[in-house]
Amino acid sequence: MSLDPSDVMLASVLRENFYRPLRLLCKIFQVNEAPLMAELDGLKTVADLLPLFEKISEESPVDECGFQPQLAPQLDEVGVYVLRDMTILIGSPSGVAFAIDLKGEELMLYASTFGLSTSMERGCAVSPGTEDELAVLSHDAKRLLFDALNAFPLPPVGDGQLVRDAILRKLNYRPVEKFYLEKRLADQLLMAFDAIDAARGVAPDEDESFARCWAELNTMGTEPATGEFITKVLHGMDDNLSVEFFSDPMEPIITELILDYQMPDDRELEVCVDMIGVSISLGFALFLIGEDAVFEPAEAACFFRNTSDDLRASCLRVLDFLAIVTEGNCEVERRRARRVVSANLQTVAA
Protein backbone atom coordinates (compact mmCIF):
# COMPACT_ATOMS: atom_id res chain seq x y z
CA MET A 1 0.00 0.00 0.00
CA SER A 2 1.10 3.59 -0.63
CA LEU A 3 1.05 6.72 1.52
CA ASP A 4 -1.58 8.27 -0.72
CA PRO A 5 -4.29 9.68 1.61
CA SER A 6 -6.92 7.45 0.01
CA ASP A 7 -4.82 4.36 0.85
CA VAL A 8 -4.09 5.26 4.49
CA MET A 9 -6.74 3.73 6.74
CA LEU A 10 -7.97 5.27 10.00
CA ALA A 11 -7.69 3.15 13.12
CA SER A 12 -11.04 2.49 14.76
CA VAL A 13 -10.04 4.33 17.95
CA LEU A 14 -9.15 7.42 15.92
CA ARG A 15 -12.44 7.32 14.00
CA GLU A 16 -14.36 7.07 17.27
CA ASN A 17 -12.53 9.97 18.94
CA PHE A 18 -11.79 12.33 16.06
CA TYR A 19 -14.81 14.44 17.05
CA ARG A 20 -12.79 15.67 20.06
CA PRO A 21 -10.02 17.58 18.23
CA LEU A 22 -12.50 18.56 15.50
CA ARG A 23 -14.86 20.16 18.01
CA LEU A 24 -11.97 21.94 19.73
CA LEU A 25 -10.66 23.30 16.42
CA CYS A 26 -14.12 24.63 15.58
CA LYS A 27 -14.26 26.47 18.93
CA ILE A 28 -10.79 27.94 18.48
CA PHE A 29 -11.31 29.05 14.88
CA GLN A 30 -14.95 30.15 15.32
CA VAL A 31 -16.52 27.69 12.87
CA ASN A 32 -19.97 26.10 13.16
CA GLU A 33 -19.26 22.51 14.16
CA ALA A 34 -22.65 20.98 13.32
CA PRO A 35 -22.15 20.44 9.55
CA LEU A 36 -18.71 18.93 10.14
CA MET A 37 -19.91 16.63 12.90
CA ALA A 38 -22.55 15.31 10.51
CA GLU A 39 -19.80 14.03 8.21
CA LEU A 40 -17.98 11.90 10.80
CA ASP A 41 -19.91 8.66 10.20
CA GLY A 42 -18.32 8.12 6.78
CA LEU A 43 -14.67 8.41 7.85
CA LYS A 44 -12.49 5.57 6.60
CA THR A 45 -9.25 7.00 5.23
CA VAL A 46 -7.03 10.06 5.64
CA ALA A 47 -8.56 11.33 2.40
CA ASP A 48 -11.86 11.61 4.31
CA LEU A 49 -10.22 13.67 7.07
CA LEU A 50 -8.46 16.27 4.96
CA PRO A 51 -11.62 17.99 3.59
CA LEU A 52 -12.81 18.58 7.16
CA PHE A 53 -9.59 20.41 8.00
CA GLU A 54 -9.87 22.37 4.76
CA LYS A 55 -13.41 23.48 5.57
CA ILE A 56 -12.35 24.83 8.95
CA SER A 57 -9.54 26.82 7.31
CA GLU A 58 -11.85 28.16 4.60
CA GLU A 59 -14.75 29.09 6.87
CA SER A 60 -12.81 30.52 9.79
CA PRO A 61 -12.83 34.33 10.16
CA VAL A 62 -9.46 34.02 11.89
CA ASP A 63 -6.77 34.92 9.37
CA GLU A 64 -3.85 35.97 11.57
CA CYS A 65 -3.16 32.43 12.79
CA GLY A 66 -3.82 28.94 11.49
CA PHE A 67 -3.22 25.26 12.10
CA GLN A 68 -1.29 22.41 10.52
CA PRO A 69 -2.17 18.72 11.04
CA GLN A 70 0.82 16.42 11.50
CA LEU A 71 -0.20 12.93 10.36
CA ALA A 72 2.24 10.03 10.70
CA PRO A 73 0.70 6.72 9.53
CA GLN A 74 2.43 3.45 10.35
CA LEU A 75 2.50 0.06 8.66
CA ASP A 76 0.46 -2.62 10.38
CA GLU A 77 1.23 -6.31 10.47
CA VAL A 78 -0.29 -6.95 7.02
CA GLY A 79 1.51 -4.09 5.29
CA VAL A 80 -1.31 -1.52 5.31
CA TYR A 81 -0.65 2.08 6.39
CA VAL A 82 -2.86 3.02 9.35
CA LEU A 83 -3.25 6.38 11.12
CA ARG A 84 -3.67 5.83 14.86
CA ASP A 85 -3.04 9.29 16.30
CA MET A 86 -2.43 12.88 15.21
CA THR A 87 -0.89 16.18 16.24
CA ILE A 88 -2.27 19.58 15.22
CA LEU A 89 0.09 22.56 15.47
CA ILE A 90 -1.53 25.95 16.04
CA GLY A 91 0.16 29.31 15.65
CA SER A 92 1.14 32.14 13.34
CA PRO A 93 3.81 32.45 10.64
CA SER A 94 6.22 33.46 13.40
CA GLY A 95 5.96 30.13 15.19
CA VAL A 96 3.88 27.45 16.90
CA ALA A 97 1.92 28.66 19.94
CA PHE A 98 0.58 25.31 21.18
CA ALA A 99 -0.44 21.87 19.96
CA ILE A 100 -3.38 19.49 20.17
CA ASP A 101 -2.78 15.73 20.28
CA LEU A 102 -5.17 12.84 19.92
CA LYS A 103 -3.66 9.54 21.08
CA GLY A 104 -6.17 6.77 21.48
CA GLU A 105 -9.01 8.17 23.55
CA GLU A 106 -6.82 10.88 25.09
CA LEU A 107 -6.99 14.48 23.90
CA MET A 108 -4.15 16.81 24.93
CA LEU A 109 -3.49 20.53 24.64
CA TYR A 110 0.09 21.51 25.42
CA ALA A 111 3.25 23.51 24.83
CA SER A 112 6.71 22.91 26.24
CA THR A 113 5.91 24.21 29.74
CA PHE A 114 2.26 23.29 30.32
CA GLY A 115 -0.32 20.72 29.34
CA LEU A 116 -3.93 19.64 29.73
CA SER A 117 -5.27 16.14 29.18
CA THR A 118 -8.61 14.37 29.16
CA SER A 119 -6.93 11.34 30.76
CA MET A 120 -7.38 11.13 34.51
CA GLU A 121 -4.33 8.85 34.70
CA ARG A 122 -1.92 11.18 32.90
CA GLY A 123 -3.02 14.41 34.53
CA CYS A 124 -2.29 18.07 33.76
CA ALA A 125 0.74 20.21 34.51
CA VAL A 126 2.13 23.74 34.50
CA SER A 127 5.81 24.57 35.09
CA PRO A 128 7.59 27.70 36.39
CA GLY A 129 8.70 28.54 32.84
CA THR A 130 5.13 28.88 31.54
CA GLU A 131 4.90 32.62 32.12
CA ASP A 132 8.07 33.29 30.12
CA GLU A 133 6.86 31.07 27.27
CA LEU A 134 3.49 32.78 27.09
CA ALA A 135 5.00 36.27 27.25
CA VAL A 136 6.53 35.95 23.77
CA LEU A 137 3.26 34.96 22.08
CA SER A 138 1.57 37.49 19.81
CA HIS A 139 -1.79 38.85 20.89
CA ASP A 140 -3.54 36.79 18.19
CA ALA A 141 -1.88 33.60 19.41
CA LYS A 142 -2.84 34.43 23.00
CA ARG A 143 -6.45 34.84 21.91
CA LEU A 144 -6.45 31.38 20.28
CA LEU A 145 -4.90 29.81 23.38
CA PHE A 146 -7.39 31.60 25.63
CA ASP A 147 -10.29 30.19 23.59
CA ALA A 148 -8.68 26.74 23.48
CA LEU A 149 -8.17 26.61 27.25
CA ASN A 150 -11.76 27.61 27.92
CA ALA A 151 -13.14 25.09 25.42
CA PHE A 152 -10.93 22.15 26.43
CA PRO A 153 -13.02 19.21 27.77
CA LEU A 154 -11.40 18.52 31.13
CA PRO A 155 -12.10 15.28 33.00
CA PRO A 156 -14.53 15.49 35.95
CA VAL A 157 -11.85 14.32 38.42
CA GLY A 158 -8.33 15.64 38.91
CA ASP A 159 -6.37 18.87 38.93
CA GLY A 160 -7.29 19.93 35.41
CA GLN A 161 -9.41 22.93 36.43
CA LEU A 162 -6.71 24.22 38.79
CA VAL A 163 -4.03 23.85 36.11
CA ARG A 164 -6.19 25.56 33.47
CA ASP A 165 -6.85 28.48 35.84
CA ALA A 166 -3.11 28.77 36.53
CA ILE A 167 -2.32 28.86 32.80
CA LEU A 168 -5.00 31.48 32.19
CA ARG A 169 -3.55 33.67 34.95
CA LYS A 170 -0.06 33.41 33.46
CA LEU A 171 -1.45 34.04 29.97
CA ASN A 172 -2.91 37.37 31.17
CA TYR A 173 -4.99 37.68 28.01
CA ARG A 174 -7.08 40.80 27.44
CA PRO A 175 -9.50 41.22 24.52
CA VAL A 176 -8.31 43.78 21.99
CA GLU A 177 -11.37 45.93 22.76
CA LYS A 178 -9.84 46.73 26.14
CA PHE A 179 -6.62 48.07 24.60
CA TYR A 180 -5.97 51.79 24.28
CA LEU A 181 -6.04 53.35 20.84
CA GLU A 182 -2.69 54.58 19.56
CA LYS A 183 -2.76 58.39 19.67
CA ARG A 184 -2.42 58.86 15.90
CA LEU A 185 -5.28 56.44 15.39
CA ALA A 186 -7.49 58.33 17.85
CA ASP A 187 -6.75 61.60 16.05
CA GLN A 188 -7.81 60.11 12.69
CA LEU A 189 -11.12 58.84 14.02
CA LEU A 190 -12.89 62.20 13.90
CA MET A 191 -12.82 62.19 10.10
CA ALA A 192 -14.05 58.59 10.04
CA PHE A 193 -17.03 59.43 12.24
CA ASP A 194 -17.79 62.55 10.20
CA ALA A 195 -18.11 60.32 7.11
CA ILE A 196 -20.40 57.88 8.91
CA ASP A 197 -22.53 60.72 10.30
CA ALA A 198 -22.93 61.95 6.71
CA ALA A 199 -24.22 58.52 5.67
CA ARG A 200 -26.63 58.58 8.62
CA GLY A 201 -27.86 62.08 7.80
CA VAL A 202 -26.85 63.37 11.23
CA ALA A 203 -25.34 66.86 11.51
CA PRO A 204 -22.04 67.24 13.44
CA ASP A 205 -23.66 69.42 16.13
CA GLU A 206 -26.52 67.03 16.92
CA ASP A 207 -26.53 64.93 20.09
CA GLU A 208 -26.74 61.74 17.99
CA SER A 209 -23.52 62.57 16.12
CA PHE A 210 -20.71 60.02 16.41
CA ALA A 211 -18.19 62.76 15.64
CA ARG A 212 -19.49 65.02 18.42
CA CYS A 213 -19.43 62.18 20.93
CA TRP A 214 -15.87 61.27 19.94
CA ALA A 215 -14.67 64.91 20.04
CA GLU A 216 -16.11 65.35 23.52
CA LEU A 217 -14.39 62.21 24.74
CA ASN A 218 -11.01 63.36 23.42
CA THR A 219 -11.49 66.80 24.97
CA MET A 220 -12.81 65.74 28.35
CA GLY A 221 -11.26 62.30 28.74
CA THR A 222 -8.53 61.98 31.38
CA GLU A 223 -6.84 59.05 29.63
CA PRO A 224 -6.64 57.57 26.11
CA ALA A 225 -9.80 55.93 24.81
CA THR A 226 -10.15 52.17 24.56
CA GLY A 227 -11.83 50.17 21.84
CA GLU A 228 -14.45 49.28 24.41
CA PHE A 229 -15.78 52.84 24.26
CA ILE A 230 -16.57 52.46 20.57
CA THR A 231 -18.18 49.06 20.94
CA LYS A 232 -20.32 50.00 23.94
CA VAL A 233 -21.10 53.70 23.65
CA LEU A 234 -21.15 54.38 19.92
CA HIS A 235 -22.67 51.03 18.97
CA GLY A 236 -25.34 51.76 21.57
CA MET A 237 -26.14 55.04 19.79
CA ASP A 238 -26.78 53.26 16.48
CA ASP A 239 -26.73 49.48 16.17
CA ASN A 240 -26.04 49.75 12.44
CA LEU A 241 -22.39 50.42 13.38
CA SER A 242 -19.96 47.54 13.83
CA VAL A 243 -16.22 47.68 14.40
CA GLU A 244 -13.26 45.34 14.12
CA PHE A 245 -9.99 46.07 15.93
CA PHE A 246 -6.42 45.12 15.10
CA SER A 247 -3.52 45.42 17.50
CA ASP A 248 0.24 45.58 17.39
CA PRO A 249 1.49 41.95 17.31
CA MET A 250 3.35 42.29 20.61
CA GLU A 251 2.07 45.45 22.32
CA PRO A 252 -1.38 45.92 23.95
CA ILE A 253 -2.37 48.84 21.75
CA ILE A 254 -4.88 49.19 18.90
CA THR A 255 -3.19 50.27 15.66
CA GLU A 256 -6.02 49.76 13.15
CA LEU A 257 -9.79 49.50 13.11
CA ILE A 258 -12.46 48.99 10.49
CA LEU A 259 -15.84 50.65 10.95
CA ASP A 260 -18.77 49.17 9.02
CA TYR A 261 -21.99 51.13 8.82
CA GLN A 262 -25.14 49.47 7.50
CA MET A 263 -26.81 51.71 4.95
CA PRO A 264 -30.25 51.20 3.34
CA ASP A 265 -30.89 48.11 1.20
CA ASP A 266 -28.20 46.00 2.95
CA ARG A 267 -25.32 48.03 1.56
CA GLU A 268 -22.32 49.01 3.68
CA LEU A 269 -20.05 51.98 4.14
CA GLU A 270 -16.61 50.77 5.25
CA VAL A 271 -14.12 53.13 6.87
CA CYS A 272 -10.62 51.89 7.67
CA VAL A 273 -8.48 53.89 10.07
CA ASP A 274 -4.84 52.99 10.63
CA MET A 275 -1.53 54.61 11.52
CA ILE A 276 -1.21 56.04 8.00
CA GLY A 277 -4.63 57.59 7.54
CA VAL A 278 -8.25 56.99 6.61
CA SER A 279 -9.79 55.13 3.68
CA ILE A 280 -13.49 55.26 2.86
CA SER A 281 -15.16 52.63 0.68
CA LEU A 282 -18.67 52.99 -0.71
CA GLY A 283 -18.54 49.67 -2.53
CA PHE A 284 -18.30 51.35 -5.93
CA ALA A 285 -15.69 53.97 -4.97
CA LEU A 286 -12.65 53.95 -2.70
CA PHE A 287 -11.07 57.11 -1.30
CA LEU A 288 -7.64 56.98 0.31
CA ILE A 289 -7.75 60.36 1.98
CA GLY A 290 -4.82 62.52 0.91
CA GLU A 291 -3.53 59.84 -1.47
CA ASP A 292 -5.76 58.57 -4.25
CA ALA A 293 -9.25 57.47 -5.23
CA VAL A 294 -10.81 54.88 -7.50
CA PHE A 295 -14.34 55.04 -8.94
CA GLU A 296 -15.89 52.22 -10.99
CA PRO A 297 -19.11 53.23 -12.85
CA ALA A 298 -19.99 49.63 -13.69
CA GLU A 299 -19.74 48.66 -10.04
CA ALA A 300 -21.92 51.62 -9.13
CA ALA A 301 -24.59 50.31 -11.47
CA CYS A 302 -24.56 46.96 -9.66
CA PHE A 303 -24.42 48.65 -6.26
CA PHE A 304 -27.62 50.63 -6.84
CA ARG A 305 -29.57 48.07 -8.88
CA ASN A 306 -32.98 47.33 -7.33
CA THR A 307 -32.36 49.71 -4.42
CA SER A 308 -34.22 52.69 -3.01
CA ASP A 309 -33.65 56.43 -3.30
CA ASP A 310 -32.66 56.40 0.37
CA LEU A 311 -29.45 54.54 -0.46
CA ARG A 312 -28.60 56.99 -3.23
CA ALA A 313 -29.20 59.93 -0.87
CA SER A 314 -27.00 58.38 1.82
CA CYS A 315 -24.12 57.89 -0.64
CA LEU A 316 -24.49 61.43 -1.98
CA ARG A 317 -24.15 62.84 1.54
CA VAL A 318 -20.88 60.91 1.99
CA LEU A 319 -19.58 62.14 -1.38
CA ASP A 320 -20.49 65.71 -0.46
CA PHE A 321 -18.67 65.38 2.86
CA LEU A 322 -15.56 64.16 1.02
CA ALA A 323 -15.40 67.46 -0.89
CA ILE A 324 -13.74 69.10 2.11
CA VAL A 325 -10.97 66.48 2.41
CA THR A 326 -10.20 65.61 -1.23
CA GLU A 327 -8.12 67.36 -3.84
CA GLY A 328 -6.35 66.53 -7.08
CA ASN A 329 -7.21 63.09 -8.43
CA CYS A 330 -9.33 62.32 -5.37
CA GLU A 331 -11.53 65.30 -6.13
CA VAL A 332 -11.81 64.37 -9.81
CA GLU A 333 -13.00 60.87 -8.91
CA ARG A 334 -15.36 62.22 -6.26
CA ARG A 335 -17.02 64.49 -8.81
CA ARG A 336 -17.33 61.62 -11.32
CA ALA A 337 -18.91 59.42 -8.66
CA ARG A 338 -21.33 62.14 -7.62
CA ARG A 339 -22.51 62.77 -11.19
CA VAL A 340 -23.20 59.08 -11.74
CA VAL A 341 -24.89 58.51 -8.38
CA SER A 342 -27.17 61.52 -8.86
CA ALA A 343 -28.07 60.48 -12.43
CA ASN A 344 -30.12 57.60 -13.80
CA LEU A 345 -27.87 54.55 -13.48
CA GLN A 346 -29.64 52.53 -16.14
CA THR A 347 -27.45 54.22 -18.75
CA VAL A 348 -24.29 53.17 -16.95
CA ALA A 349 -25.45 49.59 -16.64
CA ALA A 350 -26.08 49.23 -20.34
MIZAFI-912913 format. One record per residue (C-alpha): y, z, x. Coordinates in Angstrom, 2 decimals, padded with zeros to 5 digits. Layout:
BEGIN
Y	Z	X
...
END
This chain:
BEGIN
000.00	000.00	000.00
003.59	-000.63	001.10
006.72	001.52	001.05
008.27	-000.72	-001.58
009.68	001.61	-004.29
007.45	000.01	-006.92
004.36	000.85	-004.82
005.26	004.49	-004.09
003.73	006.74	-006.74
005.27	010.00	-007.97
003.15	013.12	-007.69
002.49	014.76	-011.04
004.33	017.95	-010.04
007.42	015.92	-009.15
007.32	014.00	-012.44
007.07	017.27	-014.36
009.97	018.94	-012.53
012.33	016.06	-011.79
014.44	017.05	-014.81
015.67	020.06	-012.79
017.58	018.23	-010.02
018.56	015.50	-012.50
020.16	018.01	-014.86
021.94	019.73	-011.97
023.30	016.42	-010.66
024.63	015.58	-014.12
026.47	018.93	-014.26
027.94	018.48	-010.79
029.05	014.88	-011.31
030.15	015.32	-014.95
027.69	012.87	-016.52
026.10	013.16	-019.97
022.51	014.16	-019.26
020.98	013.32	-022.65
020.44	009.55	-022.15
018.93	010.14	-018.71
016.63	012.90	-019.91
015.31	010.51	-022.55
014.03	008.21	-019.80
011.90	010.80	-017.98
008.66	010.20	-019.91
008.12	006.78	-018.32
008.41	007.85	-014.67
005.57	006.60	-012.49
007.00	005.23	-009.25
010.06	005.64	-007.03
011.33	002.40	-008.56
011.61	004.31	-011.86
013.67	007.07	-010.22
016.27	004.96	-008.46
017.99	003.59	-011.62
018.58	007.16	-012.81
020.41	008.00	-009.59
022.37	004.76	-009.87
023.48	005.57	-013.41
024.83	008.95	-012.35
026.82	007.31	-009.54
028.16	004.60	-011.85
029.09	006.87	-014.75
030.52	009.79	-012.81
034.33	010.16	-012.83
034.02	011.89	-009.46
034.92	009.37	-006.77
035.97	011.57	-003.85
032.43	012.79	-003.16
028.94	011.49	-003.82
025.26	012.10	-003.22
022.41	010.52	-001.29
018.72	011.04	-002.17
016.42	011.50	000.82
012.93	010.36	-000.20
010.03	010.70	002.24
006.72	009.53	000.70
003.45	010.35	002.43
000.06	008.66	002.50
-002.62	010.38	000.46
-006.31	010.47	001.23
-006.95	007.02	-000.29
-004.09	005.29	001.51
-001.52	005.31	-001.31
002.08	006.39	-000.65
003.02	009.35	-002.86
006.38	011.12	-003.25
005.83	014.86	-003.67
009.29	016.30	-003.04
012.88	015.21	-002.43
016.18	016.24	-000.89
019.58	015.22	-002.27
022.56	015.47	000.09
025.95	016.04	-001.53
029.31	015.65	000.16
032.14	013.34	001.14
032.45	010.64	003.81
033.46	013.40	006.22
030.13	015.19	005.96
027.45	016.90	003.88
028.66	019.94	001.92
025.31	021.18	000.58
021.87	019.96	-000.44
019.49	020.17	-003.38
015.73	020.28	-002.78
012.84	019.92	-005.17
009.54	021.08	-003.66
006.77	021.48	-006.17
008.17	023.55	-009.01
010.88	025.09	-006.82
014.48	023.90	-006.99
016.81	024.93	-004.15
020.53	024.64	-003.49
021.51	025.42	000.09
023.51	024.83	003.25
022.91	026.24	006.71
024.21	029.74	005.91
023.29	030.32	002.26
020.72	029.34	-000.32
019.64	029.73	-003.93
016.14	029.18	-005.27
014.37	029.16	-008.61
011.34	030.76	-006.93
011.13	034.51	-007.38
008.85	034.70	-004.33
011.18	032.90	-001.92
014.41	034.53	-003.02
018.07	033.76	-002.29
020.21	034.51	000.74
023.74	034.50	002.13
024.57	035.09	005.81
027.70	036.39	007.59
028.54	032.84	008.70
028.88	031.54	005.13
032.62	032.12	004.90
033.29	030.12	008.07
031.07	027.27	006.86
032.78	027.09	003.49
036.27	027.25	005.00
035.95	023.77	006.53
034.96	022.08	003.26
037.49	019.81	001.57
038.85	020.89	-001.79
036.79	018.19	-003.54
033.60	019.41	-001.88
034.43	023.00	-002.84
034.84	021.91	-006.45
031.38	020.28	-006.45
029.81	023.38	-004.90
031.60	025.63	-007.39
030.19	023.59	-010.29
026.74	023.48	-008.68
026.61	027.25	-008.17
027.61	027.92	-011.76
025.09	025.42	-013.14
022.15	026.43	-010.93
019.21	027.77	-013.02
018.52	031.13	-011.40
015.28	033.00	-012.10
015.49	035.95	-014.53
014.32	038.42	-011.85
015.64	038.91	-008.33
018.87	038.93	-006.37
019.93	035.41	-007.29
022.93	036.43	-009.41
024.22	038.79	-006.71
023.85	036.11	-004.03
025.56	033.47	-006.19
028.48	035.84	-006.85
028.77	036.53	-003.11
028.86	032.80	-002.32
031.48	032.19	-005.00
033.67	034.95	-003.55
033.41	033.46	-000.06
034.04	029.97	-001.45
037.37	031.17	-002.91
037.68	028.01	-004.99
040.80	027.44	-007.08
041.22	024.52	-009.50
043.78	021.99	-008.31
045.93	022.76	-011.37
046.73	026.14	-009.84
048.07	024.60	-006.62
051.79	024.28	-005.97
053.35	020.84	-006.04
054.58	019.56	-002.69
058.39	019.67	-002.76
058.86	015.90	-002.42
056.44	015.39	-005.28
058.33	017.85	-007.49
061.60	016.05	-006.75
060.11	012.69	-007.81
058.84	014.02	-011.12
062.20	013.90	-012.89
062.19	010.10	-012.82
058.59	010.04	-014.05
059.43	012.24	-017.03
062.55	010.20	-017.79
060.32	007.11	-018.11
057.88	008.91	-020.40
060.72	010.30	-022.53
061.95	006.71	-022.93
058.52	005.67	-024.22
058.58	008.62	-026.63
062.08	007.80	-027.86
063.37	011.23	-026.85
066.86	011.51	-025.34
067.24	013.44	-022.04
069.42	016.13	-023.66
067.03	016.92	-026.52
064.93	020.09	-026.53
061.74	017.99	-026.74
062.57	016.12	-023.52
060.02	016.41	-020.71
062.76	015.64	-018.19
065.02	018.42	-019.49
062.18	020.93	-019.43
061.27	019.94	-015.87
064.91	020.04	-014.67
065.35	023.52	-016.11
062.21	024.74	-014.39
063.36	023.42	-011.01
066.80	024.97	-011.49
065.74	028.35	-012.81
062.30	028.74	-011.26
061.98	031.38	-008.53
059.05	029.63	-006.84
057.57	026.11	-006.64
055.93	024.81	-009.80
052.17	024.56	-010.15
050.17	021.84	-011.83
049.28	024.41	-014.45
052.84	024.26	-015.78
052.46	020.57	-016.57
049.06	020.94	-018.18
050.00	023.94	-020.32
053.70	023.65	-021.10
054.38	019.92	-021.15
051.03	018.97	-022.67
051.76	021.57	-025.34
055.04	019.79	-026.14
053.26	016.48	-026.78
049.48	016.17	-026.73
049.75	012.44	-026.04
050.42	013.38	-022.39
047.54	013.83	-019.96
047.68	014.40	-016.22
045.34	014.12	-013.26
046.07	015.93	-009.99
045.12	015.10	-006.42
045.42	017.50	-003.52
045.58	017.39	000.24
041.95	017.31	001.49
042.29	020.61	003.35
045.45	022.32	002.07
045.92	023.95	-001.38
048.84	021.75	-002.37
049.19	018.90	-004.88
050.27	015.66	-003.19
049.76	013.15	-006.02
049.50	013.11	-009.79
048.99	010.49	-012.46
050.65	010.95	-015.84
049.17	009.02	-018.77
051.13	008.82	-021.99
049.47	007.50	-025.14
051.71	004.95	-026.81
051.20	003.34	-030.25
048.11	001.20	-030.89
046.00	002.95	-028.20
048.03	001.56	-025.32
049.01	003.68	-022.32
051.98	004.14	-020.05
050.77	005.25	-016.61
053.13	006.87	-014.12
051.89	007.67	-010.62
053.89	010.07	-008.48
052.99	010.63	-004.84
054.61	011.52	-001.53
056.04	008.00	-001.21
057.59	007.54	-004.63
056.99	006.61	-008.25
055.13	003.68	-009.79
055.26	002.86	-013.49
052.63	000.68	-015.16
052.99	-000.71	-018.67
049.67	-002.53	-018.54
051.35	-005.93	-018.30
053.97	-004.97	-015.69
053.95	-002.70	-012.65
057.11	-001.30	-011.07
056.98	000.31	-007.64
060.36	001.98	-007.75
062.52	000.91	-004.82
059.84	-001.47	-003.53
058.57	-004.25	-005.76
057.47	-005.23	-009.25
054.88	-007.50	-010.81
055.04	-008.94	-014.34
052.22	-010.99	-015.89
053.23	-012.85	-019.11
049.63	-013.69	-019.99
048.66	-010.04	-019.74
051.62	-009.13	-021.92
050.31	-011.47	-024.59
046.96	-009.66	-024.56
048.65	-006.26	-024.42
050.63	-006.84	-027.62
048.07	-008.88	-029.57
047.33	-007.33	-032.98
049.71	-004.42	-032.36
052.69	-003.01	-034.22
056.43	-003.30	-033.65
056.40	000.37	-032.66
054.54	-000.46	-029.45
056.99	-003.23	-028.60
059.93	-000.87	-029.20
058.38	001.82	-027.00
057.89	-000.64	-024.12
061.43	-001.98	-024.49
062.84	001.54	-024.15
060.91	001.99	-020.88
062.14	-001.38	-019.58
065.71	-000.46	-020.49
065.38	002.86	-018.67
064.16	001.02	-015.56
067.46	-000.89	-015.40
069.10	002.11	-013.74
066.48	002.41	-010.97
065.61	-001.23	-010.20
067.36	-003.84	-008.12
066.53	-007.08	-006.35
063.09	-008.43	-007.21
062.32	-005.37	-009.33
065.30	-006.13	-011.53
064.37	-009.81	-011.81
060.87	-008.91	-013.00
062.22	-006.26	-015.36
064.49	-008.81	-017.02
061.62	-011.32	-017.33
059.42	-008.66	-018.91
062.14	-007.62	-021.33
062.77	-011.19	-022.51
059.08	-011.74	-023.20
058.51	-008.38	-024.89
061.52	-008.86	-027.17
060.48	-012.43	-028.07
057.60	-013.80	-030.12
054.55	-013.48	-027.87
052.53	-016.14	-029.64
054.22	-018.75	-027.45
053.17	-016.95	-024.29
049.59	-016.64	-025.45
049.23	-020.34	-026.08
END
